[in-house]
Amino acid sequence: MQSLTLKVFRFFLRVILRAKAFEFIRTLEHEIQLEQGKGWGAGSIEVEVDCAINLSKRFRFEIQHFFDVGAYQGEFATELLSRLPIKKAILFEPMKANFEKMKKEVEVNEAVLTLNLAIGNPGEKTIYSENKNSFLGSFYQRSDFAVQELVPVVSGFQIIAEYGSPDFVKIDVEGAELEVLESFRQSLESIKLVQFEFGPPNIESRTFFRDLWEFFQLREWNLFCISRNGPIPVTSYSSQLECFKTTNFLALNSKLIDSFRMHKENLA
């Protein structure tokens, strides 16, 4: 009986130790991913703006004209406007309730124009969300999204034709990033910097990071992952980048940035 009790004790001890080890490994994996910027994109607006300004200073270009595509209630734009002397900022938010709140918050600044529409393939589309004030509104349905809202959609090319080309475009559109980028395609070469998000909504849109990587590689742009340690260069594609945790990236149009070309030549 004593021998059986000891065996049972040892069995449960092994189970507990393995469980603790598993939790430790999961915690370690999570912390390593955060150091790489993976899964660190939620609630990180201040650092996102830091990283954009970091690149503009490092490669010596100005951010004077700004587009915020998927502006929600204006938090990102408010942070950027508090840090830089922006001459023109155009904020796009298709969901009516969010747009009305954003308009009250940001239009006190004379540099700001707010537009109640989405960017993408022109026409009308349904946005799905869990409530009318959601920050998760998406063109892609989820099982927990019960609210629907029909919104107007215009292309990035149309917007640039009407309002001019921005230096910096921030895109937060819950899975529709590639559609937005494609809509800017005819005018993309006039833009210096793009920020985009990659995460859980890309599962619904069936967009892989490789799709975004190839979009920018074809145009010879350089990618950086936004992390708590600053922008980290993404110099090659790997399947490890297919991490569906909210992560933000910056894409730099190096062909427009003379100092970036000089930087590359010095490294060669």
N, C-alpha and C positions, 0 to 999 in steps of 0.2 A: 504493500500500500504506500509506503514512504517513497519507494522507487517511482511509482506511478505519479505521485504528487510532484516529485522533483521534475519528472519529464514534462508534466503539464505546465509547471512553473517556467521551465526553460523554453517551452514552445511559445508561451505568451510573451516572455521577455524578448525572444527573437522577433516576434510580430511587432512589438512596441518599438524596438530599436530600428527595424526596417522602416516603419512608418515615420519615425523621427528623421531617419536618414533621407527618406523620400521628400519630406517637407523641407529639409535643409537644402536638398538639391534643387527643388522647385524655387525656393527663395533665392538661392545663389544664381540660378538661371535668370530669374526675373531682374535681379540687380545688374547682372552683366548686360542684359538687353537694355535696361535703362541707361547704362553708361554709353551704349551705342546709339541711343536716341529712340530705340524701338519701344513703342507703347508709352512714350512719354509726351504724347501730343495733346492730352486733354488738360485744360486749365493752365496752359503754359504761354499765354499771350505775351507777357512781358519778355520772356526769353526768346520767343519767336521774333519779336521786334528787335531785340538785341542782336540776333544773328543776322537779320537783314541789314541793319545798320553796320554791323561788323564787316560784312562783305562789301558794302558800298564804300566804306572807308579804306579797306584793304586794297581794293582795286580801283579806287579813286573815281567814282561816278556819283552823281547826285540823284536823289529821289525827290522829285518835285511834283510829279503827276502820278496819281495812285488810283488803281481800281480795286475795290473789295467785292469779289464775287461770292455771294453767300454771306452777307455781312451780319446776319442774325439781328442783334439789337445794337450793333455799332461798337462793340467793345474793342475789337482789334484796331479799327480806324481811330478811335479815341486815344488809344495808347500811342499809335504812330504819330498822330497829329500833335500830341503833347511832347514828342521827342524831336520832330523835324519840322522845318518851315515849309510844309507842303503848300503848293500854290493851287492845286486842283485835286480834289478827291471825289471820286464817283462811287457810291455805294449801291450795290444791287441786292435787294432782298425781296423774293417773290411772295412770301407768306404775309398776308395782310396785317395780322395782329402784330407780328414782329416788326414789320415795316413802319407802322404807325408809332410804335414805341421808339424805334430807332430814329425816326424823323424828328421827334421832339428832343431827343438827346443830342443829336449831332448838327442839326441845321442852324444852330446858333453860331456855328463857325461859317463865315462867308465863303471859305474855300470848298465847302462840301455841297455836293448835289446828291440827292437820294432818288433812286428809281425803283418802282415797285414791279420788278420783272426778273425773270431768270435769264441766264446766258446758256446757249446751246444751239441745237438745231431749231431754226425758226418755226413758229407756229404756236400751238397751245399744248400744254402738258398738265397732267395731274400730279400734284405733290401729295405724298402720303406721310402721315405723322401720327403720333399718339395723342397730341392735343394741339390746339391752335397756336400756342406759344412755344412749340417745340423747337429745340435747336438741332433736332435730328431729321427735319423734313427732307424728303428724298423723292426722286423720280421712281424709286424702286420700292415696291410693296414689301412689308414684313408682316408676319402673323399678328404682331401686337400693335399694328398701325390701323386705327379705326377711322381716323379723320382724313378726308380728301378735300383738296382745294385745286380748282382749275386756274392755271396761271399763264400769262403771256411769256413767250420765249423769243429772244432775238439773238443773233449771232454776235460774237465778239468783233468780227469784221465790220458789221453794221455800226456797232457802237464806236469803234475807232474812226470810221469814216465820218461820223457825226461829231464826235467830241475830241478827236485827236488821240495820239498814241501815248500810253502811260509808260513811265519808267519801271514801275513795279506793279505786278498783279498778284493779289492773294486770292487763292481759290479754296473754298471750304464748302463742298456741294454734295457730301454724303454719297459718294460712289460714282458721281457723274463727271469726275475730273477729266477723263479722257475726251468726253464729248465737248466739254467747255474748251479744252485746249485745241481740239480740232476746229472749233468754230472761230478761233483766233488765227488759224493757220496762215491765211493769206497776209496777215499783218504781224505775225509773230516776230519777225526779224527786227522790228522797230522797238521791241520791248527788251529791257535790260535784265530784269529779274522777275522770276515767278516763284511763288510759294504754293505748294499743294499738299493735300493730306492723303494718306493711305491708311486704311484700317478696316474695321468690320463691315462698313457699307459696301466695300469692294467685293465682298462675298456675294451680296445680292446682285451687283451689277456684273459679276463674273469678269472683273478686271484684275489682271495680275500686275505686280510691280514691273514685270518684264515689259508689259505693254507701254507703260509710262517711260521706262528706261529707254526703250527703242525709239519712242517718239522724240525724245531729246537727243539721243545719240545720232539719229539721222540728220539732225540739225547742228551737230557739234556743240551742244550746250554741255555744261559741266554741272553735276549734281552734288549737293551737300545735304547731309542729314542733320536736322536741328536737334541738338542735345543740350543737357544742362551744362555741358562743358564747352559749348559753342558749336559752330558749324563743322561737321566732320565730312571731309571729301569722300564721295562714293565713286571710286575710280574704275570699278568693273562690276559686272552683273554676277550675282550668285543666287541660287535658289534660297539661301538663308535670308535674303531680303524679302521673301514672300512671307512676311510676318504680319498677320491681320490684327495687329494691335495699333491703336491710333498713333500714327507717326507722321511728323511733318518734314517736308523736304524743300530745299531751295534749288532752283535751276538758274544758272548764270549764263547769259548769252555772251560767251567769251569773244565772239567775233566783233561785238560792239565795244568791247573793253580793251583799249590799247594796253593798259597796264597789265592785264591778264596775259596777253600775248608775250609781253616782255618778261613776265614772271615765268612763263613756260620755257622761254628761250634761255633764261638764266639757269633753269634746272636741267636743261638738256646737256 
